[in-house]
Amino acid sequence: MQNRENFADDREDISVSIAENREEGRSQLPSSLVWAIATAAAIFFLCSSLRHALFQSTAFDLGIFDQAIYLISQNQTPFSSLMGIHILGDHAAVIYYPLAWLYKISPDVHWLLLVQAVALSLGAWPTWSLARLAGLNQEQSAAIALIYLLYPVVFNINLFDFHPEVIALPALLAAILAARLNKIVWFCTAIVLVLSCKAVLSLTVVAMGFWLFFSEKKQRYGAIALLLGAAWFLIASQKIIPFFSGSEVAGVGRYGYLGKSVLEIIINLILKPQLVLGKILSFDTFKYLFLLTLPVIWLLLPFSGKLRLQYLTALIPALPTLLINILSDLSFQRSLAYQYSVPVIPFLFLAVIAKEETRKREERKGNKEEDKANKQHFLTWVNLPQLKNFRISQLWRGIQLPRIMIMWSLIIFLLLGEYKDFYLYLNRLDTWQATREAVAQVQPQSSILTDNRLAPHFAHRPIVKLLSQISPQTNLAEFQYILLNLRHPWPDTEKLGDTLANQLKKSPDFKLTYQKNEVLLFKRIPD
């Protein structure tokens, strides 16, 4: 009878705990975290804006998206002259159309940089709410939210131009929060927002649906995610992208050893696993996974024999993205400097939260005596007595303090953050003023040929192309202006730029209208 009473009491405590956690998940952010999010958004925006002002942003990818969204705002066909296709033929990202409403207020590329900065920083909000919902206290939840803001990939992708999938980062976290709070309308809205950002995110949504259905026991929400994700994947990859681009999905070329189409690649992954085992088990893969988890590595590792690894199931939705990056022939997909790991971040932090929740659940099951022993051992360790009965798990639990967690994240950010690129930008300041003067002489809407770093400043026109799109034999009749920076050229087109400059100086069709510090502006002579 006593056991039954204890069992009933435990069930009552768990029910009360779940109810309290749900209220905490809905509660307002502490003011300190609000300031942290606002400060992060301001820093992100200022850094990306400064990079653009220094002529260090690139056509791939800021110029591409800026041109497409500008053309949509002007009620023109969003044909990317930089890619040679309709913008929907790239990633079927319909999010460009609502973003164009901002350009109707004022056509300015800084809208995109602001949206990106706000979206990335806002991810800390649902991260905090999910931590509170899992039963973590205010200090621990705030620490995990701050660790999110210090996560190197978050800063690095903000600095690297603009990518619509950053909007999906807080939306994925919000979708998980909505599912756990049983908010089906908000869940569906968040899923639709995620799918609108990039076609490949449909695979993440499918995996998330599988995880919700089987691991989280949220069958309704899992079924919705599975259905919407699978449907959009088929529509986008088999209909929208081929229709607007005239070819297969652009990324297929990175997996040529697996097949020539999306469906062929999927079939070979299932039927010929030997094709991918070498890449999965390579040193490059282990390095990528290590760097990706390093900022939160000590929060993921259990360091306890009694702490089960069930919390790692939260990483299931990240598997499609990890597999896509690992199997790619292009190494930069496994770099923390680019946007390719964005869909991993929400589930990495979800695993961190789940691990802490699992630890608390283990403690709640009655290990009070062991906890006392752990605390005593930790105090003993601090006083530096005999380490005879000391265990690694006890030390680990003792040092898992929010301040130390944040300090660790700050150290890793200083090591892996791409803020160091600003030192490179300073070395190119000697042509900054000359470039500004040359840009000011180019008439609006005029067609122009230039390099990857200068193109983003001419995106608000139907025709802007890169040197990489031409050859020395190309007819230049379609361009009214050609702008070159021979002192600090884009590396891939340095030789072509020199050849073209010599060719244009002798051409009767173009006139050199500006020259300073090896910045040259040529203008077509009217017929």
C-alpha positions in Angstrom: 0.0 0.0 0.0 2.8 2.3 0.8 4.4 1.7 -2.6 1.1 2.6 -4.3 0.8 5.8 -2.3 4.3 6.7 -3.2 3.6 5.9 -6.9 0.5 8.1 -6.8 2.4 10.9 -5.2 5.1 10.7 -7.9 2.5 10.8 -10.6 0.9 13.9 -9.0 4.3 15.6 -8.7 5.1 14.9 -12.4 1.7 16.3 -13.5 2.2 19.4 -11.4 5.7 19.7 -12.8 4.5 19.4 -16.4 1.8 22.0 -15.9 4.3 24.4 -14.2 6.8 23.9 -17.1 4.2 24.7 -19.7 3.4 28.0 -17.9 7.1 28.7 -17.8 7.4 28.0 -21.5 4.7 30.6 -22.1 6.1 33.2 -19.7 7.7 36.4 -20.7 11.4 36.7 -21.3 13.5 38.2 -18.5 14.5 41.8 -19.2 18.2 40.8 -19.2 17.6 38.4 -22.1 15.5 40.9 -24.0 18.5 43.3 -23.8 20.9 40.5 -24.9 18.7 39.7 -27.9 18.4 43.3 -28.9 22.1 43.9 -28.5 23.0 40.8 -30.5 20.6 42.0 -33.3 22.3 45.4 -33.3 25.8 44.0 -33.4 24.8 41.5 -36.2 23.3 44.3 -38.3 26.2 46.7 -37.8 28.8 44.1 -38.7 27.0 43.0 -41.9 26.3 46.6 -42.9 29.9 47.6 -42.3 31.1 44.6 -44.4 28.8 45.8 -47.2 29.9 49.4 -46.9 33.6 48.3 -47.2 32.8 46.5 -50.5 33.4 43.1 -49.1 29.9 41.6 -49.5 29.5 39.4 -52.6 27.1 38.8 -55.5 27.0 35.2 -54.3 24.8 35.5 -52.4 23.7 39.0 -51.4 23.6 40.4 -54.9 21.5 37.5 -56.2 18.8 37.9 -53.6 18.9 41.7 -53.5 18.3 41.9 -57.3 15.5 39.3 -57.3 13.6 41.0 -54.4 14.1 44.4 -55.9 12.6 43.2 -59.2 9.6 41.7 -57.4 9.0 45.0 -55.6 9.0 46.8 -59.0 6.5 44.3 -60.4 9.1 42.9 -62.8 10.0 39.2 -63.4 12.7 38.2 -60.8 15.1 36.9 -63.4 18.6 36.7 -61.9 21.1 38.0 -64.4 23.8 36.7 -62.1 22.6 33.1 -62.3 20.8 33.3 -65.7 17.5 31.8 -64.3 14.3 32.9 -62.6 15.0 33.1 -58.9 12.4 30.4 -58.1 14.5 28.1 -60.2 17.3 28.3 -57.6 15.7 27.0 -54.3 12.0 27.6 -54.8 12.1 30.1 -51.9 8.8 31.9 -52.1 9.8 33.9 -49.1 11.3 36.5 -51.5 7.7 37.7 -52.4 6.7 38.8 -48.8 10.3 40.2 -48.3 9.7 42.4 -51.4 7.0 44.3 -49.4 9.9 45.9 -47.4 11.4 47.1 -50.7 8.1 48.8 -51.5 8.7 51.0 -48.5 12.3 51.7 -49.7 14.4 49.6 -52.1 17.4 49.2 -49.8 19.6 46.1 -49.3 19.9 46.9 -45.6 16.4 45.5 -45.2 17.7 42.1 -45.9 20.7 42.6 -43.5 18.2 43.8 -40.8 15.8 40.8 -41.3 18.7 38.4 -41.1 20.1 40.0 -37.9 16.7 40.0 -36.2 15.9 36.5 -37.3 19.2 35.1 -36.0 19.0 36.8 -32.7 15.3 36.0 -32.1 16.3 32.3 -32.1 17.3 32.8 -28.5 13.7 33.5 -27.5 12.2 30.0 -28.3 15.5 28.5 -27.1 14.9 30.0 -23.7 11.2 29.0 -23.7 12.0 25.4 -24.6 14.5 25.3 -21.8 12.0 26.6 -19.3 9.4 24.2 -20.6 11.9 21.4 -20.0 12.1 22.4 -16.3 15.4 24.3 -16.3 15.6 27.2 -13.9 15.8 30.8 -15.0 19.6 31.0 -14.8 20.2 27.8 -16.8 17.7 28.8 -19.4 19.1 32.2 -19.9 22.6 30.7 -20.1 21.6 28.3 -22.9 19.9 31.3 -24.7 23.2 33.3 -24.4 25.2 30.3 -25.6 22.9 30.2 -28.7 23.8 33.9 -29.4 27.5 33.1 -29.0 27.3 30.0 -31.2 29.9 30.7 -34.0 27.8 29.7 -36.9 25.1 32.2 -35.9 27.5 35.1 -36.2 29.4 33.7 -39.2 26.3 33.3 -41.4 25.1 36.7 -40.5 28.4 38.1 -41.7 28.3 36.1 -44.9 25.9 38.1 -47.1 22.2 37.1 -46.8 20.4 33.8 -47.0 16.7 33.3 -46.6 17.1 30.1 -44.6 18.2 32.1 -41.6 14.5 33.0 -41.2 13.8 29.2 -40.8 16.2 29.0 -37.8 13.8 30.7 -35.2 10.8 29.2 -37.1 12.0 25.6 -36.5 12.5 26.3 -32.8 9.1 28.0 -32.6 7.5 25.0 -34.4 8.9 22.6 -31.7 7.7 24.9 -29.0 4.3 25.1 -30.5 4.1 21.3 -30.7 5.0 20.9 -27.1 2.5 23.6 -26.1 -0.2 22.0 -28.3 -0.6 25.2 -30.4 -1.5 23.6 -33.8 -2.2 26.9 -35.7 1.2 28.3 -34.6 2.9 25.0 -35.5 1.4 25.0 -39.0 2.3 28.6 -39.5 5.9 28.0 -38.5 6.2 24.9 -40.7 4.9 26.8 -43.7 7.4 29.6 -43.0 10.3 27.1 -42.9 9.3 25.5 -46.2 9.0 28.9 -47.9 12.7 29.7 -47.1 14.4 26.9 -49.1 13.3 23.7 -50.8 15.9 21.5 -49.2 14.5 22.4 -45.7 11.5 20.2 -46.6 13.8 17.2 -45.7 14.4 18.7 -42.3 10.7 19.1 -41.8 10.1 15.5 -42.8 12.7 14.3 -40.4 11.2 16.5 -37.7 7.8 15.0 -38.4 9.3 11.5 -38.0 10.9 12.6 -34.7 7.7 14.2 -33.4 5.6 11.2 -34.3 7.8 8.4 -32.8 10.0 10.0 -30.2 7.9 12.9 -28.9 4.6 11.0 -29.2 3.1 14.0 -30.9 1.3 12.0 -33.6 -0.9 14.8 -35.0 2.0 17.3 -35.2 4.4 14.7 -36.6 1.9 13.7 -39.3 1.4 17.3 -40.3 5.1 17.9 -40.6 5.6 14.6 -42.6 2.8 15.4 -45.0 3.7 19.1 -45.6 7.5 18.4 -45.8 7.1 15.5 -48.2 4.6 17.3 -50.4 6.7 20.4 -50.7 9.8 18.4 -51.5 8.2 16.7 -54.4 6.5 19.9 -55.7 9.6 22.0 -55.4 12.2 19.5 -56.6 10.2 17.9 -59.4 8.0 20.8 -60.6 8.9 24.3 -59.5 12.7 24.2 -59.8 12.8 22.4 -63.2 10.1 24.7 -64.6 11.9 27.9 -63.7 15.5 26.8 -64.2 15.1 24.3 -67.1 17.2 21.8 -65.3 17.6 19.6 -62.2 18.1 21.1 -58.7 21.3 23.1 -58.8 22.9 21.2 -55.9 22.7 17.8 -57.7 26.1 18.5 -59.4 27.8 18.3 -56.0 26.8 14.6 -55.7 27.6 13.4 -59.2 29.0 10.1 -57.9 25.5 9.3 -56.5 23.4 10.1 -59.6 22.3 12.8 -62.0 18.9 13.6 -60.4 17.4 14.0 -56.9 15.4 10.8 -57.2 18.4 8.8 -58.5 20.6 10.1 -55.6 17.9 9.0 -53.1 17.6 5.5 -54.6 21.4 5.0 -54.7 21.6 6.1 -51.0 19.3 3.3 -50.1 20.5 0.6 -52.5 24.2 1.4 -52.6 25.3 2.5 -49.2 28.9 1.5 -49.9 29.1 4.6 -52.1 28.9 6.9 -49.1 30.5 4.9 -46.3 34.0 6.3 -47.2 32.8 9.9 -46.8 30.8 9.3 -43.7 33.8 7.6 -41.9 36.4 10.1 -43.2 38.6 12.4 -41.1 36.9 15.4 -42.8 33.5 14.3 -41.5 34.8 13.8 -37.9 36.4 17.2 -38.0 33.2 18.8 -39.2 31.1 17.1 -36.5 33.6 18.0 -33.8 33.7 21.7 -34.7 30.0 21.8 -35.0 29.4 20.5 -31.5 32.5 22.0 -29.9 30.7 25.1 -28.5 28.2 22.9 -26.6 30.3 19.7 -26.4 30.4 19.5 -22.6 26.7 20.0 -22.4 26.0 17.1 -24.8 28.4 14.5 -23.2 26.8 12.7 -20.3 29.9 11.8 -18.3 27.7 9.5 -16.2 26.9 5.8 -16.5 23.4 6.3 -15.3 22.5 9.1 -17.8 21.1 7.5 -20.8 21.7 8.8 -24.4 18.0 9.1 -25.2 18.3 12.9 -25.4 20.3 12.5 -28.5 17.1 11.5 -30.4 16.6 15.3 -30.6 19.3 15.3 -33.3 17.2 13.1 -35.6 15.8 16.1 -37.6 19.3 17.3 -38.2 20.4 14.1 -39.9 19.3 15.1 -43.5 21.3 18.3 -43.3 24.3 16.5 -41.9 24.1 13.9 -44.5 23.8 16.5 -47.3 26.9 18.3 -46.1 29.0 15.3 -45.4 28.3 13.7 -48.8 28.9 16.8 -50.8 32.0 17.0 -53.0 32.4 20.7 -52.0 34.3 21.0 -48.7 32.9 24.5 -47.9 29.5 22.8 -47.1 31.3 21.5 -44.0 32.7 24.8 -43.0 31.3 26.9 -40.1 31.8 30.0 -42.1 28.8 29.3 -44.4 25.0 28.8 -44.1 24.9 25.1 -44.8 24.7 24.0 -41.2 21.8 26.4 -40.2 19.2 23.6 -40.0 21.4 21.7 -37.5 21.5 24.5 -34.9 17.9 24.2 -33.5 18.2 20.5 -32.9 21.7 20.8 -31.4 20.4 23.1 -28.8 17.3 21.0 -28.4 19.6 18.0 -27.5 21.4 20.2 -25.0 18.1 21.1 -23.3 16.9 17.5 -23.5 20.1 16.3 -21.8 19.6 18.7 -18.9 16.0 17.6 -18.7 17.0 14.0 -18.6 19.5 14.7 -15.9 16.9 16.4 -13.8 14.5 13.5 -14.4 17.1 11.0 -13.1 17.6 13.1 -10.0 13.9 13.2 -9.5 13.7 9.4 -9.4 15.2 9.3 -6.0 18.9 9.5 -6.2 19.0 11.9 -3.3 21.7 10.1 -1.4 23.9 9.9 -4.5 23.4 13.6 -5.0 24.5 14.3 -1.5 27.6 12.2 -2.0 28.3 14.0 -5.3 28.1 17.4 -3.6 30.3 16.2 -0.8 32.9 14.8 -3.3 32.8 18.1 -5.2 33.4 20.1 -2.1 36.2 17.8 -1.2 37.7 18.3 -4.6 37.5 22.1 -4.2 39.4 21.8 -0.9 42.1 19.7 -2.6 42.1 16.7 -0.2 42.5 13.1 -1.2 41.0 12.2 -4.6 40.5 8.7 -3.6 36.8 8.2 -4.2 36.4 11.0 -6.7 34.7 10.3 -10.0 34.7 12.2 -13.3 30.9 12.4 -13.4 30.9 14.2 -10.0 33.4 16.8 -11.2 31.5 17.3 -14.4 28.3 18.0 -12.5 30.0 20.4 -10.2 31.5 22.6 -13.0 28.3 22.7 -15.0 27.5 26.3 -13.9 25.9 28.8 -16.2 28.8 31.3 -16.0 31.4 28.6 -17.0 29.1 27.4 -19.8 29.0 31.0 -21.2 32.8 31.4 -20.7 33.4 28.2 -22.7 31.1 29.4 -25.5 32.9 32.8 -25.6 36.3 31.1 -25.9 35.1 28.9 -28.8 33.5 32.0 -30.4 36.8 33.8 -30.3 38.5 30.8 -31.9 35.9 30.0 -34.6 34.2 33.3 -35.2 34.7 34.9 -38.6 35.0 38.4 -37.1 38.7 38.0 -37.9 37.8 38.8 -41.5 37.6 42.5 -40.7 41.4 42.5 -40.4 41.5 41.4 -44.1 39.1 44.1 -45.0 41.3 46.8 -43.5 44.1 45.7 -46.0 41.8 46.7 -48.9 40.9 50.2 -47.6 43.4 51.8 -50.0 40.8 51.6 -52.8 37.7 52.3 -50.8 37.4 56.0 -51.6 38.2 55.4 -55.3 35.6 52.6 -55.5 32.9 54.9 -53.9 33.6 57.6 -56.5 33.4 55.2 -59.4 30.2 53.6 -58.1 28.6 57.1 -57.9 29.3 57.7 -61.6 27.3 54.7 -62.7 23.7 55.7 -63.8 20.8 53.9 -62.2 19.3 51.0 -64.2 22.3 50.9 -66.5 23.6 47.5 -67.4 27.0 46.8 -65.8 29.8 44.2 -65.8 31.9 43.9 -62.7 33.4 41.5 -60.1 31.9 39.5 -57.3 32.6 42.1 -54.5 31.3 45.1 -56.4 28.2 43.6 -57.9 26.0 43.8 -54.7 26.2 47.6 -55.1 24.5 47.4 -58.5 21.8 44.8 -57.9 18.9 47.2 -58.3 18.8 46.9 -62.1 17.7 44.2 -64.6 21.3 43.5 -65.9 24.3 43.1 -63.7 26.8 40.4 -64.5 30.1 39.1 -63.2 33.5 38.6 -64.9 33.1 34.9 -64.3 30.1 34.9 -66.7 32.2 36.1 -69.7 35.4 35.3 -71.6 37.8 37.5 -73.5 35.9 36.7 -76.7 32.5 37.7 -75.2 30.6 40.5 -77.0 30.3 43.3 -74.5 27.6 45.2 -76.4 24.9 44.5 -73.6 26.9 46.5 -71.0 26.8 50.3 -70.6 29.4 50.2 -67.8 32.3 48.0 -66.8 33.9 48.5 -63.4 37.1 46.8 -62.4 39.3 46.9 -59.2 42.7 45.7 -60.5 44.5 46.2 -57.1 42.1 44.0 -55.1 40.3 41.8 -57.6 38.2 38.8 -57.0 40.8 35.9 -57.0 38.9 33.7 -59.5 38.8 36.4 -62.1 42.0 38.3 -61.6 43.7 37.4 -64.9 40.5 38.0 -66.8 40.1 41.4 -65.3 43.7 42.4 -66.4 43.1 41.1 -69.9 39.7 42.9 -70.2 41.2 46.2 -68.9 43.9 46.1 -71.6 41.3 45.2 -74.2 38.9 48.0 -73.2 41.6 50.6 -73.3 42.1 49.9 -77.0 38.4 49.4 -77.8 36.6 52.1 -79.8 33.3 51.2 -78.2 34.3 52.1 -74.6 35.9 55.1 -72.9 37.8 55.1 -69.6 35.8 57.7 -67.6 37.4 57.1 -64.2 40.8 55.8 -63.0 42.2 56.0 -59.5 44.3 53.6 -57.4 43.8 50.9 -60.1 40.0 51.3 -60.0 38.8 51.6 -63.6 35.4 52.6 -64.9 34.6 52.2 -68.6 31.5 53.6 -70.2 30.1 52.5 -73.6 30.3 55.2 -76.2 26.8 55.9 -77.7 26.3 54.9 -81.3 
